Amino acid sequence: MGIKTIVTIAAILIFGHIAAVIVWLIIKIRKGAERDALRRKKSAEIEKGE
């Protein structure tokens, strides 16, 4: 029971950490994509103005 419990807890912690990292990366990528879209809009407006 002792070893199995430790292994189970370790597995939950490892998978939880991996999931947290994946979620963080998705959020970071989405924020980066939004920034790029805003930058493209601004540069397009500047080009139209000239």
ROSESE-689780 format. One line per 10 residues: number of its first residue (from 1); their letters; for each residue x, y, z of C-alpha. Coordinates in pm, 1 decimal. Example, Ala and Ser with C-alpha at 12.3 -4.5 7.8 and 13.67 -1.06 7.14 Angstrom:
1 = as = 1230.0:-450.0:780.0  1367.0:-106.0:714.0
***
This chain:
1 = mgiktivtia = 0.0:0.0:0.0  276.2:245.1:92.8  471.2:220.6:-235.3  153.6:219.3:-449.3  23.1:530.6:-270.6  354.6:714.5:-321.6  364.6:614.9:-691.0  1.9:728.6:-739.0  67.3:1065.4:-570.7  386.3:1113.0:-775.2
11 = ailifghiaa = 199.2:1030.8:-1099.1  -80.3:1278.3:-1014.6  175.1:1552.3:-935.1  374.0:1486.5:-1256.2  63.3:1478.0:-1479.1  -76.4:1784.8:-1302.0  247.7:1972.3:-1363.3  255.8:1869.2:-1732.4  -108.5:1981.2:-1774.5  -31.4:2316.2:-1606.2
21 = vivwliikir = 266.5:2373.8:-1839.3  54.3:2289.6:-2148.0  -222.8:2529.7:-2035.7  38.1:2803.6:-1968.3  190.3:2753.1:-2316.2  -154.2:2770.1:-2484.5  -232.9:3096.4:-2300.2  108.2:3240.9:-2391.5  66.7:3144.1:-2760.9  -286.4:3294.1:-2771.9
31 = kgaerdalrr = -168.5:3621.0:-2614.8  120.4:3632.9:-2862.0  -118.3:3573.4:-3154.3  -346.7:3854.7:-3033.3  -48.5:4091.7:-3010.9  63.2:3995.9:-3363.5  -288.5:4059.1:-3495.6  -295.8:4405.2:-3331.6  48.8:4482.1:-3474.6  -66.2:4380.6:-3824.9
41 = kksaeiekge = -374.8:4603.7:-3793.4  -159.1:4900.5:-3686.9  94.3:4847.8:-3966.6  -190.3:4809.9:-4221.6  -345.5:5138.3:-4101.8  -8.4:5315.6:-4128.2  38.4:5183.9:-4485.1  -311.9:5304.4:-4582.9  -244.5:5648.3:-4433.0  74.4:5704.9:-4636.5
***
